[in-house]
Amino acid sequence: MENKVAATNHGAPVESRLRLHADHSDDGVLMREAADTIEGLRPEVIETQFGLEAVAIGVVVRSSSGTIATRFDSTRGVIFGDDRSFPWKRLSLPVTVLWQP
């Protein structure tokens, strides 16, 4: 009698997990899921003054000149490493959103 040991991951044999995946997968669905994941990895880029004014308080951005700042209130921002505020609308466009609360 041959001793067969099925490879397992979290208790389910690999063969059955692959079969289940193959039975229920659709290439179109997989492609959409992959595209959604990739889109979620792209940073948001703000290219207009209107878009810059719409940025929420607490959002961290990098300007085209390299300034890393956060929106402090409705009219001011704060540059990391400097405790003085500045007029938010003076950031060099485009800005890249680095973090959102």
Steps between C-alpha positions, in 0.01 A plus 500: 500500500638835398518769767369828356521819699307796361664840523284720716463864587273588793355151509373473140686289247665713235332301223152578629579870551631525142200317363262726695682806366494369144129410524400848621745731326424721204785667314299822468436513875865430577613773260261752658622409849862541388423835335323623816800399710744677269281812485495506880881508501527806276536820697245772443645799316336840533570730209267797556465772759136398542608143580761626745239706684278190526766296685378400846666611824768250605588380149875480432626604155826545308514802274673509163788689666543219756331662800329249728215665684170431669177697488467670840172692466283648225768746382836384639739210475805394700829378354654202676800608703382862532249620758387802299187484289473626141212583264383163362433644154872577456601136454655434159268297280467220427495343846500128575287373788721289728258424783136557588356469850 
